[in-house]
Structures are given as C-alpha cells and as structure tokens.
Amino acid sequence: MNAPLPFQLQISSRPVLLIGTGEAAEAKARLLRERDADITHWSSPPGEDERLQVEYANRDPKTRFVLVVVAEVNAWTEALMPWIDSERLLVNVVDAPHLSQGFVPAIVSRGRIQIGIGTGGSSPVLARFVRTRLEQALPQGLERLADFADRWQLRVRQIIDTVSTRRQFWERHLSGAAGQAALNNESDLADSLLSTALDSDHSPQGRVTLVGAGPGDASLLTLKGLQRLQEADVVLYDKLVSPEVLSLARRDAQMEDVGKRRGHCPTPQDSINKRLVELGGQGLTVCRLKGGDPYLFGRGGEEALALVQAGISVEVVPGITTASATAAATGMPLTHRRIARSVRFITGHLALQQTETDWQALASEQETLVIYMGFSHLQTIAERLQDAGLSKTTPFALIQNATTPRQQIVHGQLGRAEEASTKLCLDEGPILVIIGEVTRLAQELAPQAVTEAKAQQTDPLYWLQSA
C-alpha cells in the first residue's frame, strides 16, 4: 500500500522556506504564521546570495530549514526543484503531489488537538469536506479537555505506574464526569473528581465485553460496539467477523482468532471461556467479537456465565443479527401479515444432530423459517419438511456473505434443494437459509433495495453534502 505516513511536524521558531505568489502562497503564509514559523519568502526567482544563505543555514542542524512549501508551479519554481532536492529538504508543492515529499492536510484545530485529513495530495477538496464533518462532530471545548489531561498527566504517572492501568484510568475518567466537567469549563469540579479517583484503588480491573459485530458490513456495527472494540487490549474474534470490522480495532490491540471452521475446531468453546476468564483476570480490557448478535446462536450466554462465575465484569453489546440484516439487504421481510405471521430461528446442526426436532411444528406455510448453519444439511432438511407437510414447491433462498460486496443469492424450491445448493460453496463464506413465501417478495423488493444502495454509493458526496 503506497500511503503516506501521517506525522506532525514542529515548526515553531524553525526556518521554513515559502516559494511563490498568489492566493495559495498567502494561505500557506497564514498557516505557517499561525504556527510561529520563521518564514523566508521567495516571491520571485532567488539570487545567488539568497541560495547561498539557505545552503549555509542547512549546514547547521539548529538553523536548517525544516520545510519548503512551493505555492505555485511555473518555470522558475520548477527550475528550483533540482536544487531543493540536492539540499535534501522536505518539500510540499501545492497541487503537485508527484513533486512533493509531504502534504499539508486539511486541519481540524482544537488548540493542542490537531487533526489532519490528507488524501496524499490527490483531492484537497475532499479533505476539506471531511474536515467540515469533523468540525461539526468535535466539541469546541476539546482544548479544555486536553489542558485538563496535561495538567494531571504527571501526577497520574506518579501514582499509576503501569501503562495498561493508566490507559484504563484515563479512558474511564476522560469519558466520564471529570471529563465532562472539563469540557464544560468547570475546572475546579473536574480536578476534584479526578483527585478523588486517584485516591481510590487502581489495581487493574479486567473487563470483558461480548460485542455483536453484525452481519459483515462494518457500517452496521453499533456505536457502542465500535467504542468497546477500540478500547480493547485484546480482541478474540470469530470466523464470521469481516476483515472490514476487524480493521477498526486499535493498531496495538492483541488479535486472537478463535473462529471455528466446518469440520475444524482449533479452539473449543471451553477453551474460549477459559481464555476470556484468564485475560479478564489479568486486568485487561477484552472484546469478544462475535458475528451477528452474541445471544443468538453465538454462545454468548455460555461465555457470559463463565465470566460471571469467575467474578469477571462482563458487558454484552447486541449486534444486528444476520437474519434481520439479510432480510433488509435482499428484500425478504421475515414477517408479512398476509403470508408470514411469524418467524422462527433454528440451527441446522441442532435440527439434525443433537436434539429431537418437531418437524410438524416447523412445517408451517404461514411462518418464515430461518436456518443458521444449515447449508451443509440442506437436502435432509428439505426432505424432513416435505415429509412434515410442506409442498415441494415451497420457495427458499440461500444468501452467502450477506450485506457485503461478496453477497450472493440463490433461489430454489424444497423439491429441488440439492440442485440449488450446488451453486454455492461454503468455503467462500457463511450461508443463511430462509424458507417461506416471503422469499418471493425479493423479486419486487430486492431491485429497489439494490438500486437505492447503489445510488447512495455512487452519489459522489451525499454523506458530505449534509455538512
């Protein structure tokens, strides 16, 4: 991936060379002055003496120019590029990324909190649109929160000597009452709250959160789920969690794959339970990331019980279950008052291997049947349902990788289930089975759903224009 590395450059009282004239030069001059740079401005081709002065200054690290900004590209500024290169100066050329070694991002400024939005020089306008959205989202009092943290940083370090415990402390109190008081400019109250907190016990308090990662589309992860994922020291994730969701974890988080594959279970459920208890007992913040919802065929109940019995704090953050997300993405409402008065969720494994199944109760023409992990047993399930009274023309749908760009849908009838199943391969992603008349509605609703989704994706700046 050829992406630039974001980096904050300290230029206060440091020499910076600005080259060129016009609006861009004026804008860069304002930006540099706001950061107290020592600016040398060449608005016309420099003479030999001016170049020599720069070359002489560059011999001493204390006076070396830290940055060159070329505000316009013309014959004389282009002629300077070999000289700039020979002096080994960091250079930014406005609107010419191919000539630049670094880029000046669009900046959201909250005092010492500086957020740069860069596109590698390819689209400054897009960067400014993103900046506008961030300006709306971030409170103006954020600088006061930074001042508050800076004021207490040394004392917190002296009292809490481990990095992980300090991080937990700051996460808890910057987002809590003390942080809110600082944002509200109630510094005395903020100081009092934090002082009281520092006097209490700071032994590491492990916390495990079972987070529903949703069906695969990262935008369907809940806000609380995202927060818990980004707070975690360790993330234990399932096979069904998409790479897009995993990429939202902290870069320094420890990632552990505990997912089960068909016919292969490298991490049995008992081992997962023990691992969660072990990590929580070490005082770590743990995110157990589970596809769909933790409490719907996710064994979240077993994990929560194991943690509670071990005295480990546990929180459950629900996720959008795959059935609901699939229904919305494919135009198959799970219930419809004329054709499906109820919906039932079962698993293919339980239906065929571990329990006695009442197939008569499942074989209802007025009910939608959603089967998780049922694809491998589809032919047998279809036969049992037909034996229990469902017609061989009863429609069903197989949906693979629901809500992701890799989504595929196969429609079929119970009497020809085996034929439909040959069109998908389970190794290419999870497959949900939906049986019932509601699957026919996809012919009317799916095209509209797909069209609207594509319109949102192709409308160039629909999510930015609201800014």
QUIZIPE-V200964 format. One record per residue. N is the residue number from 1. RES is the residue in three letters. SS is DSSP state (A for helix, B for strand, O for the rest). PHI is phi in degrees with one decimal (* if undefined). NEAR is the number of other C-alpha atoms within 8 Angstrom. Layout:
<<N	RES	SS	PHI	NEAR> <N	RES	SS	PHI	NEAR>>
This chain:
<<1	MET	O	*	2> <2	ASN	O	-92.5	3> <3	ALA	O	-113.2	5> <4	PRO	O	-69.3	6> <5	LEU	O	-93.6	4> <6	PRO	O	-62.0	4> <7	PHE	O	-155.6	4> <8	GLN	O	-92.1	4> <9	LEU	O	-104.6	4> <10	GLN	O	-82.6	5> <11	ILE	O	-120.5	11> <12	SER	O	-61.2	8> <13	SER	O	64.5	7> <14	ARG	O	-104.1	11> <15	PRO	B	-73.0	14> <16	VAL	B	-130.5	14> <17	LEU	B	-102.6	12> <18	LEU	B	-110.1	14> <19	ILE	B	-122.8	15> <20	GLY	O	116.8	14> <21	THR	O	-133.4	10> <22	GLY	O	99.3	8> <23	GLU	A	-61.5	6> <24	ALA	A	-63.7	10> <25	ALA	A	-64.5	14> <26	GLU	A	-64.5	9> <27	ALA	A	-64.8	8> <28	LYS	A	-67.0	10> <29	ALA	A	-62.3	10> <30	ARG	A	-62.7	8> <31	LEU	A	-61.0	8> <32	LEU	A	-70.7	10> <33	ARG	A	-65.8	10> <34	GLU	A	-60.1	7> <35	ARG	O	-105.5	8> <36	ASP	O	58.4	9> <37	ALA	O	-72.3	13> <38	ASP	B	-90.7	10> <39	ILE	B	-93.5	11> <40	THR	B	-107.6	8> <41	HIS	B	-113.8	8> <42	TRP	B	-103.7	10> <43	SER	O	-94.8	7> <44	SER	O	-148.6	6> <45	PRO	O	-53.4	7> <46	PRO	O	-74.3	8> <47	GLY	O	-82.7	6> <48	GLU	A	-60.9	6> <49	ASP	A	-63.4	7> <50	GLU	A	-65.1	8> <51	ARG	A	-64.9	9> <52	LEU	A	-61.9	8> <53	GLN	A	-63.2	8> <54	VAL	A	-65.7	9> <55	GLU	A	-60.2	9> <56	TYR	A	-66.6	8> <57	ALA	A	-61.7	10> <58	ASN	O	-70.4	11> <59	ARG	O	-74.2	8> <60	ASP	O	-111.1	8> <61	PRO	O	-55.7	6> <62	LYS	O	-73.6	4> <63	THR	O	-114.1	10> <64	ARG	O	-63.7	10> <65	PHE	O	-69.9	13> <66	VAL	O	-85.9	10> <67	LEU	B	-158.7	11> <68	VAL	B	-119.9	13> <69	VAL	B	-113.8	13> <70	VAL	B	-100.3	14> <71	ALA	O	-87.0	14> <72	GLU	O	-148.8	13> <73	VAL	O	-106.5	11> <74	ASN	O	-146.6	6> <75	ALA	A	-60.2	6> <76	TRP	A	-76.7	7> <77	THR	A	-73.5	13> <78	GLU	A	-63.1	8> <79	ALA	A	-64.5	7> <80	LEU	A	-81.7	8> <81	MET	A	-60.1	8> <82	PRO	A	-61.5	7> <83	TRP	A	-66.6	7> <84	ILE	A	-60.1	10> <85	ASP	A	-64.5	8> <86	SER	A	-65.8	7> <87	GLU	O	-83.3	8> <88	ARG	O	54.6	6> <89	LEU	O	-100.6	11> <90	LEU	O	-70.2	9> <91	VAL	B	-126.8	12> <92	ASN	B	-121.1	15> <93	VAL	B	-109.4	14> <94	VAL	O	-60.3	11> <95	ASP	O	60.5	6> <96	ALA	O	-141.8	9> <97	PRO	A	-60.2	13> <98	HIS	A	-69.3	4> <99	LEU	A	-98.8	7> <100	SER	O	-100.7	10> <101	GLN	O	-98.4	8> <102	GLY	O	-150.5	8> <103	PHE	O	-131.1	11> <104	VAL	O	-90.4	6> <105	PRO	O	-79.3	10> <106	ALA	B	-69.5	11> <107	ILE	B	-119.0	9> <108	VAL	B	-100.6	10> <109	SER	B	-115.3	8> <110	ARG	B	-128.4	10> <111	GLY	O	65.1	7> <112	ARG	O	-74.7	7> <113	ILE	B	-82.5	9> <114	GLN	B	-122.1	9> <115	ILE	B	-117.5	7> <116	GLY	B	-103.4	8> <117	ILE	B	-115.4	11> <118	GLY	O	-118.3	11> <119	THR	O	-123.4	10> <120	GLY	O	67.2	9> <121	GLY	O	82.9	10> <122	SER	O	-82.5	7> <123	SER	O	-151.8	8> <124	PRO	A	-59.9	11> <125	VAL	A	-65.2	6> <126	LEU	A	-62.2	8> <127	ALA	A	-60.2	13> <128	ARG	A	-69.1	10> <129	PHE	A	-61.8	10> <130	VAL	A	-63.6	10> <131	ARG	A	-58.9	12> <132	THR	A	-60.1	9> <133	ARG	A	-65.8	10> <134	LEU	A	-67.5	9> <135	GLU	A	-58.6	8> <136	GLN	A	-70.5	8> <137	ALA	A	-81.3	6> <138	LEU	O	-92.6	7> <139	PRO	O	-67.1	6> <140	GLN	O	-66.7	6> <141	GLY	O	-81.0	10> <142	LEU	A	-60.9	12> <143	GLU	A	-62.7	11> <144	ARG	A	-64.7	10> <145	LEU	A	-67.0	12> <146	ALA	A	-66.2	10> <147	ASP	A	-63.4	8> <148	PHE	A	-61.1	10> <149	ALA	A	-64.0	8> <150	ASP	A	-64.9	8> <151	ARG	A	-65.6	7> <152	TRP	A	-101.7	8> <153	GLN	A	-57.9	8> <154	LEU	A	-63.6	8> <155	ARG	A	-64.6	7> <156	VAL	A	-63.0	10> <157	ARG	A	-62.8	9> <158	GLN	A	-68.3	7> <159	ILE	A	-89.8	7> <160	ILE	O	-111.7	9> <161	ASP	O	-96.4	8> <162	THR	O	-107.5	6> <163	VAL	A	-62.8	6> <164	SER	A	-65.0	8> <165	THR	A	-69.0	13> <166	ARG	A	-63.5	12> <167	ARG	A	-62.0	8> <168	GLN	A	-59.7	8> <169	PHE	A	-61.2	9> <170	TRP	A	-66.7	8> <171	GLU	A	-59.7	9> <172	ARG	A	-69.8	8> <173	HIS	A	-94.4	11> <174	LEU	A	-68.5	11> <175	SER	O	-95.4	9> <176	GLY	O	-106.4	8> <177	ALA	A	-65.0	10> <178	ALA	A	-65.1	14> <179	GLY	A	-63.6	12> <180	GLN	A	-65.4	11> <181	ALA	A	-63.3	12> <182	ALA	A	-63.6	14> <183	LEU	A	-60.1	11> <184	ASN	O	-81.8	7> <185	ASN	O	67.5	8> <186	GLU	O	-102.1	9> <187	SER	A	-65.1	9> <188	ASP	A	-63.1	6> <189	LEU	A	-65.7	10> <190	ALA	A	-60.5	14> <191	ASP	A	-63.1	9> <192	SER	A	-63.9	8> <193	LEU	A	-63.9	10> <194	LEU	A	-72.2	10> <195	SER	A	-62.0	8> <196	THR	A	-62.5	8> <197	ALA	A	-65.0	7> <198	LEU	A	-69.0	10> <199	ASP	O	-79.6	6> <200	SER	O	-90.4	6> <201	ASP	O	-72.5	5> <202	HIS	O	-114.2	9> <203	SER	O	-62.4	6> <204	PRO	O	-54.3	9> <205	GLN	O	-110.4	9> <206	GLY	O	-66.5	14> <207	ARG	B	-144.4	13> <208	VAL	B	-116.8	14> <209	THR	B	-119.6	12> <210	LEU	B	-88.1	15> <211	VAL	B	-112.1	17> <212	GLY	B	-77.4	17> <213	ALA	O	-82.9	19> <214	GLY	B	79.2	17> <215	PRO	O	-82.5	16> <216	GLY	O	145.4	16> <217	ASP	O	-66.5	12> <218	ALA	A	-62.5	10> <219	SER	A	-72.1	4> <220	LEU	A	-93.3	10> <221	LEU	O	-68.3	14> <222	THR	O	-71.2	8> <223	LEU	A	-62.8	6> <224	LYS	A	-68.0	7> <225	GLY	A	-61.2	14> <226	LEU	A	-62.8	10> <227	GLN	A	-61.7	8> <228	ARG	A	-67.2	11> <229	LEU	A	-63.5	14> <230	GLN	A	-80.7	9> <231	GLU	A	-86.2	9> <232	ALA	O	-75.1	14> <233	ASP	O	-76.8	11> <234	VAL	B	-132.2	12> <235	VAL	B	-122.6	15> <236	LEU	B	-102.5	12> <237	TYR	B	-125.1	13> <238	ASP	O	-91.9	12> <239	LYS	O	-60.8	11> <240	LEU	O	-79.4	10> <241	VAL	O	-78.2	15> <242	SER	O	-74.3	10> <243	PRO	A	-57.9	6> <244	GLU	A	-65.1	9> <245	VAL	A	-71.8	13> <246	LEU	A	-60.4	8> <247	SER	O	-67.9	6> <248	LEU	O	-84.3	9> <249	ALA	O	-69.8	11> <250	ARG	O	-59.3	9> <251	ARG	O	-63.3	4> <252	ASP	O	-93.7	5> <253	ALA	O	-71.5	10> <254	GLN	B	-82.9	7> <255	MET	B	-104.2	8> <256	GLU	B	-125.5	8> <257	ASP	B	-84.4	8> <258	VAL	O	-119.3	11> <259	GLY	O	-74.3	11> <260	LYS	O	-98.8	10> <261	ARG	B	-113.5	7> <262	ARG	O	-59.7	5> <263	GLY	O	76.0	4> <264	HIS	B	-146.7	6> <265	CYS	O	-129.9	9> <266	PRO	O	-66.3	7> <267	THR	O	-126.1	9> <268	PRO	O	-60.0	7> <269	GLN	A	-60.3	6> <270	ASP	A	-60.9	6> <271	SER	A	-68.6	8> <272	ILE	A	-64.2	11> <273	ASN	A	-57.8	12> <274	LYS	A	-64.1	9> <275	ARG	A	-64.8	8> <276	LEU	A	-62.5	12> <277	VAL	A	-64.6	12> <278	GLU	A	-61.9	8> <279	LEU	A	-67.2	12> <280	GLY	A	-62.7	16> <281	GLY	A	-67.8	10> <282	GLN	O	-84.6	8> <283	GLY	O	82.2	12> <284	LEU	O	-90.8	15> <285	THR	B	-93.7	13> <286	VAL	B	-118.9	16> <287	CYS	B	-113.3	15> <288	ARG	B	-95.0	11> <289	LEU	B	-94.5	14> <290	LYS	B	-124.8	16> <291	GLY	O	-60.1	16> <292	GLY	B	69.4	14> <293	ASP	O	-117.3	17> <294	PRO	O	-60.2	18> <295	TYR	O	-100.4	9> <296	LEU	O	-122.9	9> <297	PHE	O	55.6	8> <298	GLY	O	-109.2	11> <299	ARG	O	57.2	9> <300	GLY	A	-65.0	11> <301	GLY	A	-62.9	9> <302	GLU	A	-64.5	8> <303	GLU	A	-68.5	11> <304	ALA	A	-63.5	10> <305	LEU	A	-62.9	8> <306	ALA	A	-62.0	11> <307	LEU	A	-69.5	14> <308	VAL	A	-61.2	10> <309	GLN	A	-66.2	7> <310	ALA	O	-91.4	7> <311	GLY	O	77.8	6> <312	ILE	O	-97.3	13> <313	SER	B	-64.7	10> <314	VAL	B	-133.8	11> <315	GLU	B	-129.4	8> <316	VAL	B	-116.4	8> <317	VAL	B	-108.4	11> <318	PRO	O	-65.5	10> <319	GLY	O	-126.0	14> <320	ILE	O	-71.6	14> <321	THR	O	-68.4	13> <322	THR	A	-59.4	11> <323	ALA	A	-61.6	8> <324	SER	A	-64.7	9> <325	ALA	A	-65.8	12> <326	THR	A	-63.8	13> <327	ALA	A	-58.0	11> <328	ALA	A	-68.7	10> <329	ALA	A	-78.6	12> <330	THR	A	-115.1	11> <331	GLY	O	75.9	15> <332	MET	O	-120.7	15> <333	PRO	O	-61.2	10> <334	LEU	O	-69.2	11> <335	THR	O	-129.7	12> <336	HIS	B	-154.6	9> <337	ARG	O	-64.0	6> <338	ARG	O	-94.6	5> <339	ILE	O	-127.7	11> <340	ALA	B	-149.9	16> <341	ARG	O	-82.8	10> <342	SER	B	-152.3	9> <343	VAL	B	-134.7	11> <344	ARG	B	-129.9	8> <345	PHE	B	-105.4	8> <346	ILE	B	-137.8	10> <347	THR	B	-111.8	11> <348	GLY	A	-64.9	14> <349	HIS	A	-63.1	9> <350	LEU	A	-67.5	9> <351	ALA	A	-64.1	11> <352	LEU	A	-113.9	11> <353	GLN	A	-118.5	6> <354	GLN	A	-115.0	7> <355	THR	O	-136.6	7> <356	GLU	O	-77.9	6> <357	THR	O	-102.6	6> <358	ASP	O	-86.2	6> <359	TRP	A	-65.7	9> <360	GLN	A	-62.2	9> <361	ALA	A	-69.1	6> <362	LEU	A	-80.4	8> <363	ALA	O	-86.8	11> <364	SER	O	-116.6	8> <365	GLU	O	-72.3	10> <366	GLN	O	-99.2	9> <367	GLU	B	-131.8	13> <368	THR	B	-92.2	16> <369	LEU	B	-110.2	12> <370	VAL	B	-109.6	13> <371	ILE	B	-117.0	12> <372	TYR	B	-84.3	11> <373	MET	O	53.5	11> <374	GLY	O	-108.9	13> <375	PHE	A	-61.3	11> <376	SER	A	-63.8	6> <377	HIS	A	-114.6	9> <378	LEU	A	-58.6	11> <379	GLN	A	-62.6	8> <380	THR	A	-66.1	7> <381	ILE	A	-60.7	10> <382	ALA	A	-61.6	11> <383	GLU	A	-67.0	10> <384	ARG	A	-64.5	9> <385	LEU	A	-67.0	13> <386	GLN	A	-67.9	12> <387	ASP	A	-61.8	7> <388	ALA	O	-84.3	9> <389	GLY	O	125.7	8> <390	LEU	O	-75.0	11> <391	SER	O	-69.3	8> <392	LYS	O	-68.6	9> <393	THR	O	-91.3	7> <394	THR	O	-58.5	12> <395	PRO	B	-79.7	13> <396	PHE	B	-145.8	14> <397	ALA	B	-136.2	12> <398	LEU	B	-109.9	11> <399	ILE	B	-120.4	13> <400	GLN	B	-107.3	13> <401	ASN	O	53.2	12> <402	ALA	O	-56.6	15> <403	THR	O	73.8	11> <404	THR	O	-100.5	8> <405	PRO	O	-61.2	4> <406	ARG	O	-93.7	7> <407	GLN	O	-61.4	10> <408	GLN	B	-133.9	8> <409	ILE	B	-129.2	8> <410	VAL	B	-125.0	9> <411	HIS	B	-99.3	9> <412	GLY	B	-160.2	10> <413	GLN	B	-127.0	11> <414	LEU	A	-55.0	14> <415	GLY	A	-68.7	10> <416	ARG	A	-129.7	9> <417	ALA	A	-64.3	12> <418	GLU	A	-62.8	8> <419	GLU	A	-61.9	7> <420	ALA	A	-65.9	11> <421	SER	A	-67.8	9> <422	THR	O	-72.5	7> <423	LYS	O	-86.4	7> <424	LEU	O	-129.3	7> <425	CYS	O	-122.2	7> <426	LEU	A	-63.2	8> <427	ASP	A	-66.5	5> <428	GLU	A	-92.3	5> <429	GLY	O	142.9	8> <430	PRO	O	-65.2	10> <431	ILE	B	-126.9	14> <432	LEU	B	-102.2	14> <433	VAL	B	-109.5	13> <434	ILE	B	-120.2	12> <435	ILE	B	-116.7	12> <436	GLY	O	143.2	14> <437	GLU	A	-64.0	13> <438	VAL	A	-63.5	14> <439	THR	A	-66.4	14> <440	ARG	A	-68.9	8> <441	LEU	A	-66.4	12> <442	ALA	A	-59.9	12> <443	GLN	A	-62.2	8> <444	GLU	A	-96.1	8> <445	LEU	A	-91.2	11> <446	ALA	A	-62.6	13> <447	PRO	A	-57.8	10> <448	GLN	A	-65.5	8> <449	ALA	A	-63.0	12> <450	VAL	A	-67.1	10> <451	THR	A	-62.3	8> <452	GLU	A	-65.9	8> <453	ALA	A	-64.1	8> <454	LYS	A	-67.0	8> <455	ALA	A	-63.3	8> <456	GLN	A	-66.4	8> <457	GLN	A	-74.9	7> <458	THR	A	-96.5	6> <459	ASP	O	-60.7	7> <460	PRO	O	-54.7	5> <461	LEU	O	-139.1	6> <462	TYR	A	-60.0	8> <463	TRP	A	-81.8	6> <464	LEU	A	-97.2	9> <465	GLN	A	-66.2	6> <466	SER	O	-72.2	5> <467	ALA	O	-63.6	8>>
